Amino acid sequence: MMHPMLPGRPTPGQAEPKPTPAAGAWPGPDPTLAPVTVRSLQRAMREGKTFAALTCYDATTARWLERAGVPVLLVGDTAAEMVLGHPNTLHAPLDFLITLTAAVKRGAPRCLVMADMPFMSYQTSDADGVRNAGRFMTEGMADCVKLEVDASFAPLVALMTRAGVPVVAHIGSRPQHAKQVGGYAAAGKTADEAIRIIADADAMLAAGASMLLVEATPLEVTEEIVRRSTVPVIGCGAGAGCHGQVVVLHDLLGLTERQPPFALPIAQLGSQLSAVADTWKSRVREGTLGEHPYALADRERAEFLRRIGRSAASDASTGGDARNT
């Protein structure tokens, strides 16, 4: 039986499924061709095939991103900003992100879904971290978890790995630490900082991380991490040398007030959304709502009018409009 959300016969508005490439011509991880796994991304890394990743927070958007062939979806703690309206990522509740992660996985069952572990879901103790990572894997149906780390988190990453949790170690600029430095900022801009980030990457690899995510670092730092890494490296404002690239989807859609220079808008859905809302307001004001598809059969209508004390004749004389009575 064909899964209703997997490629097959296209539904209205859905593009035709992509043809399967010839043997030996693997195009890289693509959920329209096969489910994407950590192994898929490792193979892409070995074969020099880059892959795209986008943030996603709901099943409907996930379904369309899967149909587009985006292999990796990150349910980021940026949901605190994009969905909940907070000024930073610190306010993403654990249970909320677990719920969103499960929704995205239901919408895109063939994508690799990465869950972002929010602020204070793993920093208080290693036991809490492993337990909460397990919740993302079971309740949230995540394929891997991401956590912002430096070398001091190596024991926790090792524990998660031993428990069977694929870990994406987020190094470089770490938004959950933004208040320590007075806001979002690039990382590794001095030689000392750059060496520390390289040490963080080495520690995460030694601890068994399945992937690295490097954010907002100079090209030289990123290139050295990629050169040393035995696992896929995903960049976020870290240059084109990474194996994969991730940005916030809302930036590409033109839905945010300011976009970083590495995620400039591809569409302007913000202004289009406003135009749609304005048109709907006009339709409501003018009563041009389209056809009304729901009607009583003649017999049921007559019985309904009898029970409310109105005759079919009187109803016809008023045009069936209760506002004329």
FIFIPA-754725 format. One record per residue (C-alpha): x, y, z; residue number from 1; residue in three letters; chain. Coordinates in steps of 0.02 Angstrom, whole numbers, m for minus. Layout:
! residues N
NODE      u      v      w   i  aa ch
NODE      X      Y      Z NUM ALA  A
...
This chain:
! residues 325
NODE      u      v      w   i  aa ch
NODE      0      0      0   1 MET  A
NODE     67    171    m49   2 MET  A
NODE     92    291     96   3 HIS  A
NODE    m19    445     64   4 PRO  A
NODE    127    564     95   5 MET  A
NODE    256    472     m8   6 LEU  A
NODE    287    506   m192   7 PRO  A
NODE    174    410   m308   8 GLY  A
NODE     29    473   m410   9 ARG  A
NODE     38    663   m391  10 PRO  A
NODE   m104    749   m301  11 THR  A
NODE   m178    910   m373  12 PRO  A
NODE    m46   1045   m368  13 GLY  A
NODE     94    920   m340  14 GLN  A
NODE    236    907   m465  15 ALA  A
NODE    268    744   m554  16 GLU  A
NODE    387    631   m457  17 PRO  A
NODE    568    641   m508  18 LYS  A
NODE    633    496   m614  19 PRO  A
NODE    750    375   m529  20 THR  A
NODE    927    408   m591  21 PRO  A
NODE   1022    276   m684  22 ALA  A
NODE   1132    157   m588  23 ALA  A
NODE   1295    239   m537  24 GLY  A
NODE   1222    414   m550  25 ALA  A
NODE   1170    440   m370  26 TRP  A
NODE   1122    625   m360  27 PRO  A
NODE   1146    642   m174  28 GLY  A
NODE   1020    628    m33  29 PRO  A
NODE    845    661    m99  30 ASP  A
NODE    686    610     m6  31 PRO  A
NODE    588    596   m169  32 THR  A
NODE    701    451   m217  33 LEU  A
NODE    739    363    m52  34 ALA  A
NODE    725    398    135  35 PRO  A
NODE    868    507    195  36 VAL  A
NODE    973    442    339  37 THR  A
NODE   1136    486    425  38 VAL  A
NODE   1216    357    311  39 ARG  A
NODE   1147    450    159  40 SER  A
NODE   1233    609    216  41 LEU  A
NODE   1395    517    252  42 GLN  A
NODE   1391    447     76  43 ARG  A
NODE   1361    621      6  44 ALA  A
NODE   1511    684    103  45 MET  A
NODE   1623    546     33  46 ARG  A
NODE   1563    577   m145  47 GLU  A
NODE   1579    767   m133  48 GLY  A
NODE   1392    798   m155  49 LYS  A
NODE   1328    945    m53  50 THR  A
NODE   1155    943     24  51 PHE  A
NODE   1028   1074     77  52 ALA  A
NODE    942   1090    244  53 ALA  A
NODE    803   1208    300  54 LEU  A
NODE    715   1246    462  55 THR  A
NODE    535   1186    472  56 CYS  A
NODE    405   1195    609  57 TYR  A
NODE    244   1114    542  58 ASP  A
NODE    182    964    444  59 ALA  A
NODE    109   1060    297  60 THR  A
NODE    271   1152    258  61 THR  A
NODE    369    991    287  62 ALA  A
NODE    263    901    157  63 ARG  A
NODE    303   1030     23  64 TRP  A
NODE    488   1035     68  65 LEU  A
NODE    497    846     53  66 GLU  A
NODE    414    855   m118  67 ARG  A
NODE    545    983   m168  68 ALA  A
NODE    681    858   m124  69 GLY  A
NODE    755    948     28  70 VAL  A
NODE    842    806    120  71 PRO  A
NODE    864    880    295  72 VAL  A
NODE    737    977    398  73 LEU  A
NODE    790   1060    561  74 LEU  A
NODE    656   1091    691  75 VAL  A
NODE    756   1232    765  76 GLY  A
NODE    739   1325    927  77 ASP  A
NODE    716   1473    810  78 THR  A
NODE    533   1422    827  79 ALA  A
NODE    539   1533    982  80 ALA  A
NODE    562   1680    864  81 GLU  A
NODE    472   1624    705  82 MET  A
NODE    320   1541    788  83 VAL  A
NODE    305   1611    964  84 LEU  A
NODE    365   1789    932  85 GLY  A
NODE    505   1796   1060  86 HIS  A
NODE    659   1904   1029  87 PRO  A
NODE    782   1758   1042  88 ASN  A
NODE    794   1569   1046  89 THR  A
NODE    797   1551   1236  90 LEU  A
NODE    609   1539   1250  91 HIS  A
NODE    576   1376   1156  92 ALA  A
NODE    492   1254   1277  93 PRO  A
NODE    551   1074   1272  94 LEU  A
NODE    378    996   1255  95 ASP  A
NODE    333   1122   1120  96 PHE  A
NODE    485   1076   1014  97 LEU  A
NODE    452    890   1038  98 ILE  A
NODE    275    916    974  99 THR  A
NODE    337   1016    824 100 LEU  A
NODE    470    886    784 101 THR  A
NODE    340    747    777 102 ALA  A
NODE    230    856    666 103 ALA  A
NODE    372    887    543 104 VAL  A
NODE    415    702    537 105 LYS  A
NODE    234    657    501 106 ARG  A
NODE    233    785    362 107 GLY  A
NODE    400    730    288 108 ALA  A
NODE    428    548    338 109 PRO  A
NODE    568    524    211 110 ARG  A
NODE    671    676    261 111 CYS  A
NODE    803    669    395 112 LEU  A
NODE    724    770    535 113 VAL  A
NODE    845    852    656 114 MET  A
NODE    778    908    825 115 ALA  A
NODE    854   1058    912 116 ASP  A
NODE    877   1034   1098 117 MET  A
NODE    821   1197   1180 118 PRO  A
NODE    899   1302   1315 119 PHE  A
NODE    915   1210   1481 120 MET  A
NODE    858   1042   1411 121 SER  A
NODE   1034    969   1426 122 TYR  A
NODE   1141   1095   1521 123 GLN  A
NODE   1080   1054   1696 124 THR  A
NODE   1146    875   1701 125 SER  A
NODE   1203    737   1586 126 ASP  A
NODE   1058    629   1645 127 ALA  A
NODE    932    763   1595 128 ASP  A
NODE   1018    783   1428 129 GLY  A
NODE   1013    598   1384 130 VAL  A
NODE    834    582   1445 131 ARG  A
NODE    774    732   1345 132 ASN  A
NODE    868    675   1190 133 ALA  A
NODE    778    510   1208 134 GLY  A
NODE    611    601   1214 135 ARG  A
NODE    652    686   1049 136 PHE  A
NODE    692    516    972 137 MET  A
NODE    536    428   1037 138 THR  A
NODE    397    556   1062 139 GLU  A
NODE    466    675    930 140 GLY  A
NODE    514    539    804 141 MET  A
NODE    675    634    768 142 ALA  A
NODE    815    556    668 143 ASP  A
NODE    950    650    764 144 CYS  A
NODE    966    788    893 145 VAL  A
NODE   1067    949    886 146 LYS  A
NODE   1142   1035   1037 147 LEU  A
NODE   1252   1188   1055 148 GLU  A
NODE   1417   1133   1130 149 VAL  A
NODE   1599   1164   1163 150 ASP  A
NODE   1731   1038   1214 151 ALA  A
NODE   1664   1029   1392 152 SER  A
NODE   1508    941   1328 153 PHE  A
NODE   1608    793   1259 154 ALA  A
NODE   1558    676   1402 155 PRO  A
NODE   1373    712   1370 156 LEU  A
NODE   1391    684   1184 157 VAL  A
NODE   1480    520   1220 158 ALA  A
NODE   1338    466   1335 159 LEU  A
NODE   1207    509   1203 160 MET  A
NODE   1306    416   1071 161 THR  A
NODE   1322    264   1183 162 ARG  A
NODE   1134    269   1210 163 ALA  A
NODE   1106    263   1021 164 GLY  A
NODE   1063    446    992 165 VAL  A
NODE   1140    523    835 166 PRO  A
NODE   1209    691    889 167 VAL  A
NODE   1237    846    783 168 VAL  A
NODE   1364    951    878 169 ALA  A
NODE   1332   1137    850 170 HIS  A
NODE   1493   1236    870 171 ILE  A
NODE   1554   1411    827 172 GLY  A
NODE   1425   1545    862 173 SER  A
NODE   1298   1477    985 174 ARG  A
NODE   1136   1577    995 175 PRO  A
NODE   1088   1504   1164 176 GLN  A
NODE   1241   1594   1234 177 HIS  A
NODE   1200   1761   1152 178 ALA  A
NODE   1162   1849   1316 179 LYS  A
NODE   1339   1814   1374 180 GLN  A
NODE   1410   1919   1233 181 VAL  A
NODE   1270   2046   1216 182 GLY  A
NODE   1183   1974   1063 183 GLY  A
NODE   1212   1866    911 184 TYR  A
NODE   1392   1876    849 185 ALA  A
NODE   1514   1785    739 186 ALA  A
NODE   1638   1665    820 187 ALA  A
NODE   1821   1627    789 188 GLY  A
NODE   1873   1802    736 189 LYS  A
NODE   2034   1797    835 190 THR  A
NODE   2170   1665    827 191 ALA  A
NODE   2134   1610   1006 192 ASP  A
NODE   1947   1592    971 193 GLU  A
NODE   1980   1501    809 194 ALA  A
NODE   2094   1374    894 195 ILE  A
NODE   1962   1346   1029 196 ARG  A
NODE   1829   1308    898 197 ILE  A
NODE   1946   1185    812 198 ILE  A
NODE   1972   1102    981 199 ALA  A
NODE   1783   1096   1006 200 ASP  A
NODE   1764   1008    838 201 ALA  A
NODE   1902    882    881 202 ASP  A
NODE   1820    845   1049 203 ALA  A
NODE   1650    816    969 204 MET  A
NODE   1723    698    839 205 LEU  A
NODE   1812    601    976 206 ALA  A
NODE   1649    591   1075 207 ALA  A
NODE   1559    510    929 208 GLY  A
NODE   1456    652    854 209 ALA  A
NODE   1368    597    695 210 SER  A
NODE   1379    771    617 211 MET  A
NODE   1444    945    653 212 LEU  A
NODE   1353   1108    626 213 LEU  A
NODE   1463   1262    616 214 VAL  A
NODE   1385   1434    631 215 GLU  A
NODE   1454   1606    588 216 ALA  A
NODE   1640   1570    578 217 THR  A
NODE   1774   1638    460 218 PRO  A
NODE   1812   1535    306 219 LEU  A
NODE   1983   1481    368 220 GLU  A
NODE   1908   1408    527 221 VAL  A
NODE   1770   1317    434 222 THR  A
NODE   1891   1247    306 223 GLU  A
NODE   2003   1175    442 224 GLU  A
NODE   1854   1094    528 225 ILE  A
NODE   1797   1017    364 226 VAL  A
NODE   1974    957    326 227 ARG  A
NODE   1985    868    494 228 ARG  A
NODE   1808    801    502 229 SER  A
NODE   1764    620    473 230 THR  A
NODE   1577    661    476 231 VAL  A
NODE   1468    781    375 232 PRO  A
NODE   1487    965    420 233 VAL  A
NODE   1335   1078    399 234 ILE  A
NODE   1366   1264    385 235 GLY  A
NODE   1257   1409    438 236 CYS  A
NODE   1342   1568    383 237 GLY  A
NODE   1507   1475    386 238 ALA  A
NODE   1550   1480    201 239 GLY  A
NODE   1523   1368     51 240 ALA  A
NODE   1654   1239     97 241 GLY  A
NODE   1537   1135    207 242 CYS  A
NODE   1455    972    155 243 HIS  A
NODE   1282   1044    190 244 GLY  A
NODE   1202   1214    215 245 GLN  A
NODE   1057   1264    329 246 VAL  A
NODE    962   1428    347 247 VAL  A
NODE    798   1484    422 248 VAL  A
NODE    661   1455    294 249 LEU  A
NODE    569   1614    342 250 HIS  A
NODE    720   1716    287 251 ASP  A
NODE    715   1640    112 252 LEU  A
NODE    528   1672    102 253 LEU  A
NODE    544   1856    142 254 GLY  A
NODE    442   1838    301 255 LEU  A
NODE    570   1912    422 256 THR  A
NODE    611   2094    450 257 GLU  A
NODE    798   2071    424 258 ARG  A
NODE    889   1928    339 259 GLN  A
NODE   1071   1881    362 260 PRO  A
NODE   1178   1905    205 261 PRO  A
NODE   1196   1717    183 262 PHE  A
NODE   1006   1691    179 263 ALA  A
NODE    938   1828     67 264 LEU  A
NODE    755   1811     14 265 PRO  A
NODE    712   1706   m136 266 ILE  A
NODE    527   1754   m126 267 ALA  A
NODE    429   1898    m49 268 GLN  A
NODE    289   1802     34 269 LEU  A
NODE    267   1935    167 270 GLY  A
NODE    200   2062     44 271 SER  A
NODE    102   1926    m47 272 GLN  A
NODE     23   1872    117 273 LEU  A
NODE    m30   2051    151 274 SER  A
NODE   m105   2062    m24 275 ALA  A
NODE   m203   1901      2 276 VAL  A
NODE   m272   1966    167 277 ALA  A
NODE   m321   2131     86 278 ASP  A
NODE   m414   2040    m53 279 THR  A
NODE   m505   1932     73 280 TRP  A
NODE   m560   2087    167 281 LYS  A
NODE   m633   2156      5 282 SER  A
NODE   m725   1993    m30 283 ARG  A
NODE   m801   1992    143 284 VAL  A
NODE   m852   2174    129 285 ARG  A
NODE   m933   2147    m42 286 GLU  A
NODE  m1008   1977     m2 287 GLY  A
NODE   m919   1893   m148 288 THR  A
NODE   m877   1732    m58 289 LEU  A
NODE   m906   1613   m202 290 GLY  A
NODE  m1039   1478   m210 291 GLU  A
NODE  m1116   1409    m51 292 HIS  A
NODE  m1107   1220    m72 293 PRO  A
NODE  m1217   1167     74 294 TYR  A
NODE  m1406   1155     53 295 ALA  A
NODE  m1556   1063    126 296 LEU  A
NODE  m1654    948     13 297 ALA  A
NODE  m1826   1020    m28 298 ASP  A
NODE  m1916    902     91 299 ARG  A
NODE  m1796    935    234 300 GLU  A
NODE  m1804   1121    203 301 ARG  A
NODE  m1993   1123    212 302 ALA  A
NODE  m1989   1024    374 303 GLU  A
NODE  m1857   1139    448 304 PHE  A
NODE  m1959   1295    405 305 LEU  A
NODE  m2117   1216    480 306 ARG  A
NODE  m2026   1180    643 307 ARG  A
NODE  m1962   1358    662 308 ILE  A
NODE  m2133   1431    623 309 GLY  A
NODE  m2099   1494    448 310 ARG  A
NODE  m2182   1441    288 311 SER  A
NODE  m2094   1407    126 312 ALA  A
NODE  m2195   1547     45 313 ALA  A
NODE  m2142   1677    174 314 SER  A
NODE  m1964   1620    162 315 ASP  A
NODE  m1969   1637    m27 316 ALA  A
NODE  m2041   1813    m13 317 SER  A
NODE  m1892   1869     91 318 THR  A
NODE  m1767   1781    m21 319 GLY  A
NODE  m1723   1662    120 320 GLY  A
NODE  m1628   1802    208 321 ASP  A
NODE  m1657   1801    395 322 ALA  A
NODE  m1600   1983    402 323 ARG  A
NODE  m1763   2032    312 324 ASN  A
NODE  m1875   1957    445 325 THR  A
